[in-house]
């Protein structure tokens, strides 16, 4: 199923390292809500510049749509979860830190970029295999990033059935948001005949 196992594994391990770095960054600076938000905004601007502004052709508008959808879906979920006492952020005075929607946006970019790098390494690049890959990545990687930040005291889940601080419900919620955005972008690609390796 995988054409180049070594390269596939390397990409996967690189993604774990990036998540550890991001988790430690947020964990160490958790008291500085505005600073984290500003740095994440700068990263989003950088991503948009590289993928949309800089290219003269093949501007990746899907990236911007996906980030906006994920940021919106993420903040709706966060508002619902915090208001109902399912989880709680620590140290900051606000119920939801300023950086949270931007972290959701960057989570989309992170998963999109990884899928874009891994799909060419699949022997059979059918839509079914792309969806299976997306589900596996959405189940494992965001939760791993959350484990790092939870253990650094950024927030706590109060839902039961937890694995290293992340409840089963959170795994399902993260998967739901990612796959909902996946389906929307798939239909956009289909309708407007956009040839994107991840969603088409």
Secondary structure, 3 states (H helix, E strand, C coil): CECCHHHHHHHHHHHHHHHHHHHHHHHHCCCCHHHHHHHHHHHHHHHHHHHHHCCCCCCCHHHHHHHHHHHHHHHHHHHHHHHCCCEEECCCCCCCCCCHHHHHHHHHHHHHHHHHHHHCCECCCCHHHHHHHHHHHHHHHHHHHHHHHHHCCCEEECCCCEECCEEHHHHHHHHHHHHHHHHHHHHHHHHCCCCCCCCC
